[in-house]
Amino acid sequence: MLPFLLDMMATVGVYLILTLSLNLDSGYCGIPNFGKVLAMAGGAFVVAFFPGRIIAALLGIKGDFVGDNASMIVQINRVLAADLVGSLTLFLATLILAIGFGMALGYLSTRPAIKRGFGPLAITLLAMGEVLRVIGHNFTPLAGGSIGVSVPDIFAWAGGYRFVIASIVLLIASLSIFFYVNRLTNTPLGRMLRAVRDNEDAARSLGINIVGVKLKTIMISSAIASLAGALYAFYSGTVISMAYTRDSWTFLPWAMMLLGGSANNIGIVSGVFSFVFIRKLIVMYKHGLAPFLPFDILWFELILYGMMVILILLYRPMGIIPEKPTPTLKADTIKKLQKTSF
């Protein structure tokens, strides 16, 4: 039961951060971000490329980081296991670097098509996500190509409690991002994002810079998604470029957002938790259904996800917790104005 709960906690933490970032740009601002995997993979590739090489250089460990990855990581982890301060410093520095890289990816992927409309922007983001995955797969020094690389274990100091501590860190990070995004969207900024989403012409007539708002939103959401990628890479201890696929890191967050309710952060929490819990049950028990299925069991999970999304759109398009309007005046003030108007 404990391994199941720890895995559940870590998975919910990663997907909650990623889906909250998707909710910020797509749910609130209406940006068709079908390339969420771009920033997620970007954060993971930062972890794959920088911290191992930096700590190896500081410790004087010689060798090719990709070719001699196993032996170098063993030496690095031996040092990190005895140095809590050094591990935390490396961890925080890498996260900051991943956040900055995520913001850059958000800007570069959105800027070329931001003025072209919904369709071109959606296709551009989708293509950019695939481009980075292909680069990671073919450019071996980045993340070890198809084989992947191990990364420094910044939780090595925890010993046998390594996965417990890592899961708690992921959960704390996800809760922090939730409070940040929830605070951000329950301000005049949140109303402005909804105005841009609902009617760009009306928002433009009020003096809102549509391009600027969308660019800043996608940069912030990409930074959050890149943070999720970096945390997941540190948690798993390895980065394999081909593991960052559209179905796992774009389709599933969209399904979670649709299930919980877009533009509603509480709904996102319920959607992520429900979806991850259902997914764990499917993974645990799907092989028992193999003799009764007319197709390969490997496709069972994806088929169920597709059916789930279709059912959500048909019978619960607003999600478990629908979006609530954000009034500009307090409820009692609105009631007084309504009474005086008659």
PAROLUM-60719 format. One line per field, with one value per residue (C-alpha): residue number from 1; z negated, x negated, y. Coordinates in Angstrom, 3 decimals. Layout:
<drenvos>
num: c(NUM_...)
zz: c(Z_...)
xx: c(X_...)
yy: c(Y_...)
</drenvos>
This chain:
<drenvos>
num: c(1_2_3_4_5_6_7_8_9_10_11_12_13_14_15_16_17_18_19_20_21_22_23_24_25_26_27_28_29_30_31_32_33_34_35_36_37_38_39_40_41_42_43_44_45_46_47_48_49_50_51_52_53_54_55_56_57_58_59_60_61_62_63_64_65_66_67_68_69_70_71_72_73_74_75_76_77_78_79_80_81_82_83_84_85_86_87_88_89_90_91_92_93_94_95_96_97_98_99_100_101_102_103_104_105_106_107_108_109_110_111_112_113_114_115_116_117_118_119_120_121_122_123_124_125_126_127_128_129_130_131_132_133_134_135_136_137_138_139_140_141_142_143_144_145_146_147_148_149_150_151_152_153_154_155_156_157_158_159_160_161_162_163_164_165_166_167_168_169_170_171_172_173_174_175_176_177_178_179_180_181_182_183_184_185_186_187_188_189_190_191_192_193_194_195_196_197_198_199_200_201_202_203_204_205_206_207_208_209_210_211_212_213_214_215_216_217_218_219_220_221_222_223_224_225_226_227_228_229_230_231_232_233_234_235_236_237_238_239_240_241_242_243_244_245_246_247_248_249_250_251_252_253_254_255_256_257_258_259_260_261_262_263_264_265_266_267_268_269_270_271_272_273_274_275_276_277_278_279_280_281_282_283_284_285_286_287_288_289_290_291_292_293_294_295_296_297_298_299_300_301_302_303_304_305_306_307_308_309_310_311_312_313_314_315_316_317_318_319_320_321_322_323_324_325_326_327_328_329_330_331_332_333_334_335_336_337_338_339_340_341_342)
zz: c(0.000_-0.850_2.598_4.227_2.136_2.768_6.496_6.446_4.556_6.968_10.090_8.839_7.974_11.447_13.348_11.082_11.844_15.561_15.772_13.774_16.323_19.126_17.361_17.110_20.831_22.379_19.740_18.736_21.747_24.541_26.055_27.957_26.363_27.943_27.398_23.605_23.911_25.252_21.919_19.966_22.010_21.913_18.127_18.159_20.758_18.587_15.770_18.181_19.573_16.904_13.254_13.947_16.063_13.631_10.541_12.442_13.425_9.850_8.476_11.201_12.502_16.017_18.851_21.391_19.467_21.901_22.722_19.134_17.561_15.172_13.583_13.343_11.729_9.126_8.128_8.139_6.038_3.520_2.923_2.896_0.371_-2.162_-1.280_-1.986_-1.420_1.873_3.036_2.248_3.885_7.058_6.963_6.621_9.184_11.740_11.096_11.655_14.885_16.011_15.288_17.361_20.212_20.091_20.415_23.422_25.054_24.464_26.137_29.096_29.833_29.635_31.162_34.848_34.960_32.212_34.728_37.175_35.284_33.415_36.010_36.959_33.310_32.320_35.121_34.352_30.685_31.567_34.052_31.690_29.037_31.502_32.760_29.299_28.740_32.055_31.181_27.833_29.509_32.204_30.505_28.097_25.958_24.888_23.111_24.232_27.370_27.379_24.414_22.105_19.174_15.413_13.533_10.185_7.309_5.206_2.760_2.171_-1.329_-2.360_-2.103_-2.328_-2.570_0.820_2.577_-0.491_-0.588_3.196_3.213_0.400_2.270_5.386_3.405_1.698_5.042_6.603_3.713_3.966_7.690_7.012_4.540_6.902_9.942_7.888_6.488_9.945_11.584_8.801_9.416_12.102_14.178_14.215_15.450_18.163_19.323_19.539_21.473_24.013_24.245_24.672_27.064_28.357_30.196_27.065_25.022_27.661_27.585_23.872_24.616_23.813_25.771_26.930_28.246_25.113_22.788_24.650_24.815_21.098_20.232_22.334_20.876_17.304_18.051_19.881_16.915_14.638_17.045_17.305_13.513_13.632_16.144_14.007_10.829_12.607_13.976_10.519_9.031_11.600_11.693_15.472_18.615_21.770_24.610_26.159_22.868_23.410_25.799_26.805_25.322_21.850_21.518_23.757_24.239_20.611_19.129_21.564_20.483_16.817_17.404_19.276_16.537_13.677_15.381_17.283_15.807_12.330_10.252_7.694_10.614_11.920_8.591_8.663_12.312_11.844_8.721_10.274_13.532_11.894_9.505_12.388_14.387_11.542_11.265_15.025_14.964_12.009_13.352_17.154_17.679_16.075_18.954_21.668_22.426_23.002_25.301_29.123_29.330_27.737_24.068_24.711_26.452_23.709_21.626_24.525_25.778_22.350_22.185_25.569_24.562_21.295_23.096_25.495_22.599_20.752_23.802_24.365_20.844_18.716_21.058_18.209_16.076_12.509_11.155_13.832_14.232_11.985_13.120_11.399_10.403_10.408_7.469_4.163_4.006_1.563_3.721_6.798_4.906_3.781_7.338_8.609_6.044_6.771_10.532_10.078)
xx: c(0.000_-2.825_-4.500_-1.095_-0.398_-3.854_-3.563_-0.056_-1.309_-4.188_-2.083_0.659_-1.976_-3.555_-0.270_1.271_-1.540_-1.358_2.445_2.563_0.184_2.440_5.477_3.768_3.067_5.871_8.608_8.357_6.740_8.061_4.650_4.868_1.794_1.583_-2.171_-2.321_-4.913_-7.339_-7.894_-7.603_-10.375_-12.381_-12.554_-13.548_-16.272_-17.722_-18.068_-19.593_-22.169_-23.349_-23.569_-25.512_-28.114_-28.405_-28.933_-31.334_-33.426_-33.438_-34.496_-37.093_-35.423_-36.695_-34.863_-32.080_-28.875_-26.766_-29.214_-30.446_-27.150_-26.772_-30.223_-30.126_-26.664_-27.813_-30.679_-28.441_-25.735_-28.319_-29.286_-25.710_-24.639_-26.992_-26.247_-22.692_-23.453_-25.196_-22.318_-19.705_-21.802_-22.161_-18.446_-17.297_-19.787_-18.620_-14.960_-15.628_-17.444_-14.571_-12.028_-14.013_-14.392_-10.666_-9.847_-12.168_-10.549_-7.103_-8.069_-9.909_-7.166_-4.318_-5.735_-5.789_-2.058_-0.535_1.048_2.192_5.216_6.383_5.554_1.991_1.077_2.427_0.516_-2.677_-2.618_-1.847_-4.741_-7.202_-6.527_-7.323_-10.438_-12.007_-11.293_-12.954_-15.959_-16.271_-16.075_-18.675_-21.048_-22.762_-24.665_-21.378_-19.722_-21.509_-19.431_-17.215_-19.044_-18.700_-20.867_-20.804_-20.810_-22.344_-20.239_-19.689_-17.668_-20.522_-21.065_-17.653_-18.873_-16.042_-13.486_-14.494_-11.146_-9.198_-11.069_-10.900_-7.143_-6.609_-8.690_-6.581_-3.376_-4.578_-5.647_-2.266_-0.367_-2.567_-1.850_1.861_1.971_-0.093_2.115_5.299_4.181_3.129_6.434_8.634_7.428_8.186_5.598_7.837_10.776_8.589_7.532_11.176_12.009_9.294_10.557_14.220_13.998_10.702_12.314_14.108_10.915_8.932_11.472_10.716_7.038_5.808_2.731_3.921_0.543_-1.269_1.218_1.020_-2.769_-3.139_-0.558_-2.221_-5.620_-4.361_-2.520_-5.557_-7.759_-5.393_-5.290_-9.084_-9.255_-7.057_-9.433_-12.477_-10.850_-9.743_-13.256_-14.809_-12.163_-12.624_-16.421_-16.611_-15.648_-14.688_-13.623_-11.162_-9.223_-8.029_-5.219_-2.143_0.286_-1.325_-2.194_0.332_3.380_3.661_3.430_6.145_8.299_7.721_8.662_11.833_12.781_12.241_13.498_11.455_10.874_11.515_8.470_10.408_11.862_8.353_7.376_10.432_9.865_6.180_6.787_9.738_7.924_4.684_6.566_8.518_5.310_3.566_6.475_6.392_2.651_3.011_5.891_5.822_3.795_6.568_8.806_6.358_8.061_11.397_10.234_10.160_7.077_3.652_3.827_1.278_3.985_6.573_5.458_5.456_8.832_10.365_8.894_10.374_13.776_13.604_12.942_15.838_18.213_17.077_17.710_21.123_22.520_20.380_18.734_18.217_16.393_16.916_16.760_17.836_16.248_17.698_18.057_15.853_18.016_16.380_18.534_19.377_22.612_24.326_23.421_24.903_28.138_28.429_27.916_30.525_33.074_32.455_32.737_36.400)
yy: c(0.000_2.431_2.181_2.693_5.809_7.251_6.674_8.142_11.217_11.795_11.273_13.593_16.196_16.196_16.168_18.788_21.239_20.474_20.673_23.903_25.426_24.184_25.606_28.984_29.385_27.314_27.384_31.027_32.720_30.490_29.692_26.369_24.837_21.396_21.354_21.227_18.462_21.099_22.836_19.587_17.978_21.209_21.130_17.462_18.090_20.862_18.323_15.809_18.226_20.677_19.493_16.293_18.048_20.966_18.823_16.551_19.583_20.896_17.495_16.949_13.787_13.092_11.349_11.632_12.309_10.266_7.473_7.098_8.067_5.124_5.382_9.173_9.213_6.665_8.976_12.059_10.413_9.219_12.846_14.160_11.505_13.092_16.719_17.896_21.595_20.899_18.699_21.349_24.078_22.027_21.217_24.831_26.155_23.599_24.402_28.114_27.309_25.069_27.812_30.309_27.820_27.102_30.797_31.054_28.024_29.511_32.766_31.209_28.672_31.187_34.369_33.247_32.390_34.514_36.921_34.239_33.026_29.939_27.265_28.276_28.811_25.388_23.642_25.568_24.603_20.986_20.877_22.559_19.944_17.188_19.011_19.137_15.443_14.560_16.728_15.005_11.607_12.322_14.757_12.391_14.955_16.568_13.625_10.472_9.901_6.833_5.286_8.270_9.315_9.041_12.344_13.282_12.007_15.113_12.979_10.514_11.937_10.554_6.967_4.441_7.253_8.616_8.113_9.249_12.568_12.980_12.368_14.881_17.478_16.947_17.300_20.496_21.949_21.136_22.741_25.839_26.122_25.635_28.531_30.684_30.042_30.304_33.656_34.836_33.980_35.404_38.955_41.521_39.668_36.602_38.668_40.149_36.663_35.604_38.755_37.931_34.351_35.248_38.197_39.538_42.436_43.641_43.270_45.171_48.000_48.397_48.919_45.406_44.327_40.883_39.719_40.882_39.202_35.891_35.947_36.655_34.008_31.311_32.226_31.875_28.630_27.228_28.092_26.154_23.191_23.207_23.106_19.997_18.393_19.145_17.819_14.652_14.088_14.464_12.171_9.390_9.771_9.318_11.216_9.319_11.596_9.131_8.988_12.566_11.820_13.814_11.293_11.316_14.996_16.778_14.565_13.411_16.942_18.040_15.088_15.929_19.555_18.577_16.122_18.565_21.717_24.298_27.766_26.325_25.470_23.419_21.496_20.848_19.271_16.993_16.112_15.264_13.185_11.287_10.631_9.483_7.195_5.624_5.297_3.454_1.012_0.400_-0.280_-2.661_-4.748_-4.440_-7.629_-9.644_-8.581_-9.630_-13.005_-11.237_-8.435_-8.735_-6.475_-6.148_-5.188_-2.427_-0.398_-0.868_2.108_4.585_3.353_3.909_7.411_8.247_6.897_8.822_12.119_11.485_10.750_13.869_16.051_14.466_14.390_16.730_19.275_21.776_19.186_17.991_21.557_24.063_27.465_30.136_33.764_36.298_39.287_42.701_43.832_42.196_40.204_42.565_45.573_43.874_43.141_46.777_48.001_45.564_46.790_50.482_49.873_48.964)
</drenvos>
